[in-house]
């Protein structure tokens, strides 16, 4: 997982990575074999965890509908 240095200092980037990992762990089954690239944008910083989780689930459902 990678977060661009333009997002913030190391502490901020590490916090974002922890949040993204938590969102992914709560959303996916361990049995699913998926390769995914998650790009964290500045908007992610401005929102709370619950909003980010809701947005991530919305995007995941959108991806699954297209299959």
HELIX and SHEET records of a PDB file:
HELIX    1   1 UNK A   10  UNK A   27  1                                  18    
HELIX    2   2 UNK A   42  UNK A   46  1                                   5    
HELIX    3   3 UNK A   49  UNK A   66  1                                  18    
END                                                                             
